[in-house]
Amino acid sequence: MQKLTTLTFLLFSLVASSQDQLETIDILSYRVNLEVWEEHDTIEVHELIAAKLLQEVDSFYIDLHGLDNGRGMVVNDLFIRVPVEYQTPISYSHIDHKLWIKSDAQIPLNLEFKIELSFSGVPETGLIIGENKFGKRTFFGDNWPNRAHHWFACVDHPSDKAKVNFLVTYPKKYDVVATGKLVNQGFTEDKNISSYRSEIDLPTKVMVVGIAEFDKKRINHDNSGLFPMTAWVYEDDSKKGFKDMAVAKDVINFFVKNIGAYPFEKLDHVQSTTEFGGMENAGNIFYDENAVTGDETMEALITHEVVHQWFGNSASEADWQHLWLSEGFATYFTDLYWEDKYGTDAMNERLMNERVRVINFSKRYDHPVVDTTYEELIHLLNANSYQKGSWFLHMLRNEVGDASFWTGAKRFYETYKYGNATTADFQSIMKSVSGKDLNLFFNQWLREALHPILLINNDRKCGKNYIEISQEQKSHVFQFNLEVEVLYKDGTSELEVFSISEKKQRIKMKSKKKISGFKYDPNVKLLFEMVEY
């Protein structure tokens, strides 16, 4: 097989790159044969990718991080498998972390073909190779947002979902956990081999392997007969880890009951050593190794990552700017679990803390939740995607009512499970369920920056009470309802609801009794900030 010179290849790659990768190729499945060693960090991969073309092109690319400062992958061989009548010479070149493939004759549209390749190298990231806190060697996939291509060739975007099979060859002292169901185990003279397979279409961000010295313990739950749940903990931490992870039974029971059937083959809770901390990988959640303490403090973390199995892993964002459909949902549904288990006051305490996070973050980054102007994907891991997304859902719940909110959330999941969705898709579902025109609501809270910043004054004239509310934020004027508990000097109180839609509003209050004070948003329903001058 001939490799093109860089100059020749660039001539046709410039033409092909004008067509969006996602509109050109659709990956159907990955089979990743991964081998690791105790003595060094080089990995060897033999991969078989099933795909089809969506446009008439003679070249396309898949993502694979190339050699850069001694780290990255070097391709050894690449072949295309097509039916004999379509066989044609192919060429490939590895440029700017894209593996470009060109065929002399066009591969027919929608014809399933296979890309077979082998490569090796030391991953720069994506597969984190190092030592855990006990000084023992570990290997963990850590793909978010688009780092899977650092250790296997793929279309590294959440909207191109595919099935995956990991066949891992590893030193005998280790255990392996991976995406999918364990389908086979074997061995060679000095190594073991484990094969995991998922027949469910997944985004690459949640396709992983974990290799370490683990102890394992089954966690029983209400649906154990439908899918197993297991704690995977470092041998040196097993007693603490099993204690901390036991609460997962309460978490999974709540969400199966309130969202729907669990979407994957299994659920493993895995202590891990990664670069950026825990990750909600499909069916095998990786938790930062230091989260395991034995003090039973993992409940909120476990809940957040379990929610992702439905929202983010199964029903995934169509593109990165819609990340709040994953992180906002995981944050708010953790609050809902908290409300169910510990009461409304406990949930409100979480919401007030989340509100502070949103306010503080807005002073550094005044962008909307649906952010199309981010500079780097990692920047989307912020309070807009998490806490403001959560607050949006909380306000939406109050806007449409509990029944419509839960019906809409479940319908959204059922409609887009194993697929991809946008913010507009969720809006459409909620509109159909509630019967309300939610365009203004979605626009001002998700597509506009900031939040209401309120300067509130009150006075009394001619025996009448007035309250003046001024919106001080520098951009958009919001429309919202503000609940105010009015406290009177006679010891009584009443709740008033003010409809705010202008930059400044002066409102005459109903009661003529003397006021001793106010409680603004006493039931924790509004994302806003109070200021004084």
C-alpha positions as CSV (number, residue, x, y, z in Angstrom):
1,M,0.0,0.0,0.0
2,Q,1.3,3.4,-0.9
3,K,1.3,6.4,1.4
4,L,0.8,9.8,-0.3
5,T,3.4,12.5,0.2
6,T,2.3,15.3,2.5
7,L,2.1,17.8,-0.3
8,T,-0.1,15.6,-2.6
9,F,-2.3,14.6,0.2
10,L,-3.0,18.1,1.4
11,L,-4.3,19.0,-2.1
12,F,-7.3,16.7,-1.8
13,S,-7.6,16.9,2.0
14,L,-8.3,20.7,1.7
15,V,-11.2,19.9,-0.6
16,A,-12.6,17.1,1.6
17,S,-12.2,19.1,4.8
18,S,-14.7,21.6,3.5
19,Q,-17.4,18.9,4.1
20,D,-18.3,18.4,7.7
21,Q,-17.0,15.1,9.1
22,L,-20.3,14.3,10.7
23,E,-22.1,14.7,7.4
24,T,-19.6,12.6,5.6
25,I,-19.1,9.4,7.6
26,D,-21.2,7.5,10.1
27,I,-19.4,5.0,12.4
28,L,-21.5,1.9,13.2
29,S,-19.2,0.0,15.6
30,Y,-15.7,-0.1,17.0
31,R,-13.7,-3.2,17.9
32,V,-10.6,-2.1,19.9
33,N,-8.0,-4.7,20.7
34,L,-5.8,-3.0,23.3
35,E,-2.6,-4.3,24.8
36,V,-0.8,-2.8,27.8
37,W,2.4,-3.6,29.7
38,E,3.6,-3.3,33.2
39,E,7.1,-2.2,32.2
40,H,6.3,0.8,29.9
41,D,3.5,3.2,28.8
42,T,3.4,2.3,25.1
43,I,0.1,0.7,24.1
44,E,-0.6,-1.4,21.0
45,V,-4.0,-1.2,19.3
46,H,-5.5,-3.2,16.5
47,E,-8.8,-1.8,15.6
48,L,-11.7,-2.7,13.3
49,I,-14.2,0.1,12.5
50,A,-17.5,-0.5,10.7
51,A,-18.7,2.6,8.9
52,K,-20.7,4.0,6.0
53,L,-20.4,7.1,3.9
54,L,-23.2,9.7,3.9
55,Q,-21.9,11.7,1.0
56,E,-20.2,11.0,-2.3
57,V,-16.6,11.6,-1.5
58,D,-13.3,10.0,-2.4
59,S,-11.7,10.9,0.9
60,F,-12.7,11.2,4.5
61,Y,-11.0,11.3,7.9
62,I,-11.3,9.8,11.3
63,D,-9.8,11.2,14.5
64,L,-6.5,9.8,15.8
65,H,-4.0,11.8,17.7
66,G,-0.6,11.7,16.0
67,L,2.9,11.8,17.3
68,D,3.6,15.1,19.1
69,N,6.7,15.7,21.3
70,G,7.2,12.0,21.8
71,R,3.6,11.1,22.7
72,G,0.8,10.1,20.4
73,M,0.0,7.3,18.0
74,V,2.0,6.0,14.9
75,V,-0.1,4.1,12.4
76,N,1.6,0.9,11.2
77,D,-1.0,-0.5,8.8
78,L,-4.4,0.5,7.4
79,F,-6.8,-1.4,5.1
80,I,-10.3,-1.0,3.8
81,R,-12.6,-4.0,3.7
82,V,-15.4,-3.7,1.1
83,P,-17.3,-6.3,-1.0
84,V,-15.0,-7.6,-3.7
85,E,-16.9,-5.7,-6.5
86,Y,-16.0,-2.4,-4.8
87,Q,-12.4,-3.1,-3.9
88,T,-10.1,-0.3,-4.9
89,P,-6.6,0.9,-3.9
90,I,-6.5,3.2,-1.0
91,S,-4.0,5.7,0.5
92,Y,-3.9,7.3,3.9
93,S,-2.0,10.1,5.6
94,H,-1.9,11.2,9.3
95,I,-2.0,15.0,9.4
96,D,-3.0,17.3,12.3
97,H,-4.4,14.4,14.3
98,K,-6.7,13.4,11.5
99,L,-6.3,10.1,9.7
100,W,-7.2,10.9,6.1
101,I,-8.3,8.0,3.9
102,K,-8.6,8.2,0.1
103,S,-9.8,5.6,-2.3
104,D,-9.2,5.5,-6.0
105,A,-12.8,4.7,-6.7
106,Q,-15.8,6.0,-4.6
107,I,-17.2,3.8,-2.0
108,P,-21.0,3.6,-2.6
109,L,-23.2,5.6,-0.2
110,N,-24.7,3.7,2.8
111,L,-22.6,0.6,2.0
112,E,-21.2,-0.8,5.2
113,F,-17.4,-1.1,5.0
114,K,-14.7,-1.7,7.5
115,I,-11.5,0.2,8.3
116,E,-8.8,-2.1,9.8
117,L,-5.8,-0.5,11.3
118,S,-3.0,-1.0,13.8
119,F,-1.0,1.6,15.7
120,S,1.1,2.1,18.8
121,G,2.4,4.8,21.0
122,V,2.2,6.5,24.4
123,P,-1.1,8.4,24.8
124,E,-0.7,12.0,25.6
125,T,-4.1,11.9,27.4
126,G,-7.4,10.1,27.1
127,L,-6.0,6.8,28.5
128,I,-4.3,7.9,31.7
129,I,-1.4,5.6,32.6
130,G,0.2,6.2,36.0
131,E,0.0,5.3,39.7
132,N,-2.9,5.5,42.1
133,K,-2.6,7.0,45.6
134,F,-1.2,3.7,46.8
135,G,1.6,3.8,44.4
136,K,0.2,1.0,42.2
137,R,0.0,1.2,38.4
138,T,-3.3,1.9,36.8
139,F,-4.8,2.5,33.3
140,F,-8.0,4.5,32.9
141,G,-9.9,5.9,30.0
142,D,-10.7,9.5,30.6
143,N,-12.3,10.6,27.3
144,W,-14.4,13.8,28.0
145,P,-14.9,15.9,26.0
146,N,-13.1,14.6,22.8
147,R,-10.0,12.8,24.1
148,A,-11.0,9.2,23.0
149,H,-9.0,9.7,19.8
150,H,-5.8,9.9,21.9
151,W,-5.9,6.1,22.3
152,F,-8.3,4.7,19.7
153,A,-9.3,5.9,16.2
154,C,-12.8,7.3,16.1
155,V,-15.2,10.1,15.2
156,D,-14.8,11.9,18.5
157,H,-18.1,13.7,18.7
158,P,-21.2,13.0,20.9
159,S,-23.6,12.9,17.9
160,D,-21.8,10.0,16.2
161,K,-22.9,7.1,18.3
162,A,-21.7,3.5,17.8
163,K,-21.4,0.1,19.3
164,V,-18.1,-0.9,20.9
165,N,-16.2,-4.0,21.8
166,F,-13.0,-3.7,23.9
167,L,-10.7,-6.7,23.9
168,V,-8.0,-6.0,26.4
169,T,-4.7,-7.9,26.9
170,Y,-3.0,-7.1,30.2
171,P,-0.6,-8.4,32.9
172,K,-2.2,-11.1,35.1
173,K,-2.2,-9.2,38.3
174,Y,-4.7,-6.7,37.1
175,D,-8.5,-6.7,36.7
176,V,-10.3,-5.0,33.8
177,V,-13.6,-3.2,33.7
178,A,-14.9,-1.7,30.5
179,T,-17.9,-0.5,28.6
180,G,-20.5,-3.2,27.9
181,K,-21.0,-6.7,29.2
182,L,-18.1,-9.1,29.9
183,V,-18.5,-11.7,27.1
184,N,-15.3,-13.6,27.3
185,Q,-12.1,-14.1,29.2
186,G,-8.9,-15.9,28.2
187,F,-5.2,-16.0,28.8
188,T,-1.8,-16.3,27.2
189,E,1.4,-17.5,29.0
190,D,2.0,-14.2,30.8
191,K,-1.2,-12.2,30.3
192,N,-5.0,-12.3,30.6
193,I,-7.5,-11.2,28.0
194,S,-10.9,-9.8,28.7
195,S,-13.6,-8.9,26.1
196,Y,-16.4,-6.5,26.8
197,R,-19.1,-5.6,24.3
198,S,-21.9,-3.1,24.2
199,E,-24.6,-3.5,21.5
200,I,-26.0,-0.1,22.4
201,D,-25.0,3.0,20.4
202,L,-22.8,5.3,22.5
203,P,-20.8,8.5,22.1
204,T,-17.1,8.0,22.3
205,K,-16.9,10.3,25.4
206,V,-18.3,7.4,27.6
207,M,-16.5,4.4,26.0
208,V,-13.7,3.4,28.4
209,V,-11.6,0.7,30.0
210,G,-10.2,0.6,33.5
211,I,-7.2,-1.6,34.4
212,A,-6.1,-1.9,38.1
213,E,-5.9,-4.2,41.1
214,F,-9.5,-4.2,42.2
215,D,-11.7,-5.9,44.8
216,K,-15.4,-6.3,43.6
217,K,-18.7,-6.5,45.5
218,R,-22.2,-6.8,44.1
219,I,-24.7,-4.1,45.2
220,N,-28.3,-5.5,45.3
221,H,-31.1,-3.2,44.3
222,D,-34.8,-3.5,43.2
223,N,-33.9,-4.4,39.6
224,S,-31.0,-6.7,40.2
225,G,-32.7,-9.3,38.1
226,L,-32.6,-6.9,35.1
227,F,-29.0,-5.6,35.4
228,P,-26.2,-6.1,37.9
229,M,-24.6,-3.3,39.9
230,T,-21.1,-3.8,41.2
231,A,-18.6,-1.7,43.2
232,W,-15.0,-1.9,41.9
233,V,-12.6,-0.6,44.5
234,Y,-8.8,-0.6,44.9
235,E,-7.7,-3.6,47.0
236,D,-6.1,-1.2,49.5
237,D,-9.4,0.8,49.9
238,S,-12.0,-2.0,49.6
239,K,-13.6,-1.7,53.0
240,K,-14.1,2.1,52.7
241,G,-15.2,1.9,49.1
242,F,-17.8,-0.8,49.6
243,K,-19.2,1.2,52.5
244,D,-19.3,4.5,50.5
245,M,-20.8,3.0,47.4
246,A,-23.6,1.0,49.1
247,V,-25.9,4.0,48.9
248,A,-26.0,3.5,45.1
249,K,-28.9,1.1,45.7
250,D,-31.1,4.0,46.9
251,V,-30.0,6.2,44.0
252,I,-30.7,3.6,41.2
253,N,-34.1,2.7,42.7
254,F,-35.2,6.3,42.7
255,F,-34.3,7.0,39.1
256,V,-35.6,3.7,37.6
257,K,-38.9,4.5,39.3
258,N,-39.1,8.1,38.3
259,I,-37.4,8.3,34.8
260,G,-37.6,4.8,33.3
261,A,-35.8,1.5,32.7
262,Y,-32.1,1.6,33.2
263,P,-30.6,2.0,29.7
264,F,-27.4,-0.2,29.8
265,E,-26.3,-3.8,30.4
266,K,-24.8,-3.2,33.9
267,L,-23.8,-0.5,36.3
268,D,-20.3,-0.6,37.8
269,H,-19.1,2.0,40.3
270,V,-15.3,2.2,39.9
271,Q,-12.7,3.9,42.0
272,S,-10.2,5.4,39.5
273,T,-7.1,7.5,39.0
274,T,-7.7,9.9,36.1
275,E,-6.6,13.3,34.9
276,F,-9.7,15.4,35.5
277,G,-11.6,13.4,38.2
278,G,-14.7,11.3,38.0
279,M,-16.7,10.5,34.9
280,E,-20.1,9.1,34.1
281,N,-18.9,6.5,31.5
282,A,-21.8,4.4,30.2
283,G,-22.5,1.5,32.6
284,N,-19.2,2.0,34.5
285,I,-18.8,5.2,36.3
286,F,-15.3,6.3,37.3
287,Y,-15.0,8.2,40.6
288,D,-11.9,10.1,41.7
289,E,-9.9,7.9,44.0
290,N,-10.0,10.5,46.8
291,A,-13.8,10.5,46.9
292,V,-13.5,7.1,48.7
293,T,-13.1,7.9,52.4
294,G,-15.3,5.5,54.3
295,D,-17.3,8.4,55.7
296,E,-20.3,7.8,53.4
297,T,-19.9,11.2,51.7
298,M,-20.3,10.0,48.1
299,E,-24.1,10.1,47.8
300,A,-24.4,13.4,45.9
301,L,-21.5,12.4,43.6
302,I,-22.9,9.0,42.9
303,T,-26.4,10.5,42.3
304,H,-25.1,13.0,39.8
305,E,-23.2,10.4,37.8
306,V,-26.0,7.9,37.9
307,V,-28.4,10.5,36.4
308,H,-26.0,10.8,33.5
309,Q,-26.8,7.2,32.5
310,W,-30.2,8.5,31.3
311,F,-29.3,12.1,30.5
312,G,-25.9,12.5,28.7
313,N,-25.1,8.9,28.0
314,S,-28.3,7.6,26.5
315,A,-30.1,10.8,25.6
316,S,-27.0,12.8,24.6
317,E,-26.5,16.4,23.6
318,A,-26.3,16.8,19.8
319,D,-23.5,19.2,20.0
320,W,-21.3,20.7,22.7
321,Q,-23.2,24.0,23.2
322,H,-26.1,21.8,24.5
323,L,-24.0,20.3,27.3
324,W,-26.5,21.6,29.9
325,L,-28.9,18.8,28.7
326,S,-26.4,16.5,30.3
327,E,-24.8,18.5,33.2
328,G,-27.8,20.6,34.1
329,F,-30.0,17.6,34.2
330,A,-27.6,15.6,36.3
331,T,-27.3,18.5,38.8
332,Y,-31.0,19.2,39.1
333,F,-32.1,15.6,39.3
334,T,-29.6,15.2,42.1
335,D,-31.6,17.9,43.8
336,L,-34.8,16.1,43.1
337,Y,-33.4,12.9,44.6
338,W,-32.4,15.0,47.7
339,E,-35.9,16.4,48.0
340,D,-37.4,13.0,47.9
341,K,-35.0,11.5,50.5
342,Y,-34.3,14.4,52.8
343,G,-37.1,16.9,52.2
344,T,-37.7,20.2,50.5
345,D,-35.6,22.3,52.9
346,A,-32.6,20.1,52.1
347,M,-33.1,20.5,48.4
348,N,-33.5,24.3,48.8
349,E,-30.2,24.5,50.6
350,R,-28.6,22.8,47.6
351,L,-30.3,25.2,45.2
352,M,-29.2,28.3,47.2
353,N,-25.6,27.1,47.0
354,E,-26.0,26.5,43.3
355,R,-27.4,30.0,42.9
356,V,-24.3,31.5,44.6
357,R,-22.1,29.5,42.2
358,V,-24.0,30.9,39.2
359,I,-23.8,34.5,40.5
360,N,-20.1,34.3,41.2
361,F,-19.3,32.7,37.8
362,S,-21.3,35.3,35.9
363,K,-18.9,38.0,37.1
364,R,-16.1,36.2,35.3
365,Y,-17.9,34.9,32.2
366,D,-21.1,36.6,31.1
367,H,-22.1,34.1,28.4
368,P,-25.4,32.2,28.0
369,V,-26.0,28.6,28.9
370,V,-26.3,27.6,25.3
371,D,-22.9,29.0,24.5
372,T,-21.7,29.0,20.9
373,T,-18.7,31.3,21.5
374,Y,-16.6,29.1,23.8
375,E,-12.9,29.0,23.0
376,E,-12.1,25.5,24.2
377,L,-14.5,22.6,25.0
378,I,-13.1,22.3,28.5
379,H,-14.4,25.8,29.3
380,L,-17.9,24.5,29.1
381,L,-17.4,22.6,32.3
382,N,-18.7,25.6,34.2
383,A,-21.5,26.9,36.4
384,N,-23.6,27.7,33.4
385,S,-23.7,24.1,32.2
386,Y,-24.2,22.7,35.7
387,Q,-25.8,25.0,38.2
388,K,-27.5,27.5,35.9
389,G,-28.8,24.5,33.8
390,S,-30.1,23.1,37.1
391,W,-31.8,26.3,38.1
392,F,-33.4,26.6,34.7
393,L,-35.0,23.2,35.2
394,H,-36.1,24.2,38.7
395,M,-37.8,27.3,37.4
396,L,-39.3,25.4,34.5
397,R,-40.8,22.9,37.0
398,N,-42.4,25.9,38.8
399,E,-43.5,27.4,35.5
400,V,-45.3,24.3,34.2
401,G,-46.1,22.5,37.4
402,D,-44.8,19.2,38.8
403,A,-47.0,16.9,36.7
404,S,-46.1,18.5,33.4
405,F,-42.4,18.7,34.4
406,W,-42.1,15.0,35.2
407,T,-44.1,14.0,32.2
408,G,-42.0,16.2,29.9
409,A,-38.7,15.0,31.4
410,K,-39.7,11.4,30.9
411,R,-41.1,12.0,27.4
412,F,-37.9,13.8,26.4
413,Y,-35.8,10.8,27.6
414,E,-38.0,8.3,25.9
415,T,-38.0,10.2,22.6
416,Y,-34.2,10.7,22.5
417,K,-32.8,7.7,24.4
418,Y,-29.9,6.2,22.5
419,G,-30.0,9.3,20.3
420,N,-29.1,13.0,20.4
421,A,-31.1,16.1,21.2
422,T,-30.8,19.9,21.2
423,T,-32.2,22.5,23.5
424,A,-34.9,23.2,20.9
425,D,-35.9,19.5,21.0
426,F,-36.4,19.7,24.8
427,Q,-38.3,22.9,24.4
428,S,-40.7,21.3,21.9
429,I,-41.4,18.4,24.3
430,M,-42.1,20.7,27.2
431,K,-44.4,22.9,25.1
432,S,-46.4,19.9,23.9
433,V,-46.8,18.6,27.4
434,S,-47.6,21.8,29.2
435,G,-49.5,23.5,26.4
436,K,-47.5,26.7,27.1
437,D,-45.6,28.9,24.7
438,L,-42.2,28.6,26.4
439,N,-40.2,30.5,23.8
440,L,-39.6,33.6,26.0
441,F,-38.8,31.4,29.0
442,F,-36.2,29.3,27.2
443,N,-34.7,32.3,25.4
444,Q,-34.1,34.5,28.4
445,W,-32.8,31.8,30.8
446,L,-30.7,29.7,28.3
447,R,-29.9,31.9,25.3
448,E,-29.4,35.2,27.0
449,A,-26.4,35.9,29.3
450,L,-26.6,36.7,33.0
451,H,-29.7,36.7,35.3
452,P,-31.8,39.3,37.1
453,I,-29.8,41.6,39.3
454,L,-32.3,43.4,41.5
455,L,-32.1,46.6,43.5
456,I,-35.2,46.7,45.7
457,N,-36.4,49.7,47.7
458,N,-39.6,50.3,49.6
459,D,-41.3,53.3,51.1
460,R,-44.6,54.4,52.7
461,K,-46.5,57.4,51.5
462,C,-50.0,58.7,52.6
463,G,-50.6,55.4,54.4
464,K,-49.8,53.2,51.4
465,N,-46.8,50.9,51.0
466,Y,-44.7,50.8,47.8
467,I,-42.0,48.6,46.6
468,E,-39.7,49.6,43.7
469,I,-37.8,46.9,41.8
470,S,-35.0,47.8,39.4
471,Q,-33.2,45.4,37.2
472,E,-29.5,46.3,37.3
473,Q,-27.9,43.8,34.9
474,K,-26.2,45.3,32.0
475,S,-28.0,43.4,29.2
476,H,-31.3,41.7,28.8
477,V,-34.4,42.8,30.8
478,F,-36.0,39.6,32.2
479,Q,-39.6,38.7,32.8
480,F,-40.4,36.7,35.9
481,N,-42.5,36.4,39.0
482,L,-40.9,37.4,42.3
483,E,-42.3,36.0,45.5
484,V,-42.0,38.3,48.5
485,E,-43.0,37.4,52.0
486,V,-44.1,40.7,53.7
487,L,-43.6,40.8,57.4
488,Y,-45.8,43.2,59.4
489,K,-45.2,44.8,62.7
490,D,-48.2,43.1,64.2
491,G,-46.4,39.8,63.8
492,T,-48.4,38.6,60.8
493,S,-47.1,38.0,57.3
494,E,-48.4,37.4,53.8
495,L,-47.0,36.2,50.5
496,E,-47.2,38.5,47.5
497,V,-46.2,37.6,43.9
498,F,-45.0,40.5,41.7
499,S,-44.9,40.1,38.0
500,I,-41.8,41.8,36.7
501,S,-41.3,42.7,33.1
502,E,-39.7,46.2,33.0
503,K,-36.3,47.7,33.8
504,K,-37.8,49.5,36.8
505,Q,-41.2,49.0,38.4
506,R,-42.9,50.7,41.2
507,I,-45.7,48.6,42.7
508,K,-48.4,49.6,45.3
509,M,-48.9,46.9,47.8
510,K,-52.2,45.6,48.9
511,S,-52.0,45.9,52.6
512,K,-51.9,49.3,54.5
513,K,-50.4,47.7,57.6
514,K,-47.0,48.8,58.8
515,I,-44.1,46.6,57.5
516,S,-41.3,45.3,59.6
517,G,-39.4,43.5,56.8
518,F,-39.3,41.4,53.7
519,K,-38.2,37.9,52.7
520,Y,-37.4,37.8,49.0
521,D,-38.0,34.5,47.2
522,P,-38.7,32.6,50.5
523,N,-39.6,29.4,48.7
524,V,-36.4,29.4,46.6
525,K,-38.1,29.6,43.1
526,L,-36.0,32.3,41.2
527,L,-32.5,32.6,40.0
528,F,-31.6,36.2,40.9
529,E,-29.1,38.4,42.6
530,M,-29.7,41.2,45.2
531,V,-27.6,44.3,45.2
532,E,-27.6,47.4,47.4
533,Y,-26.4,50.9,46.7
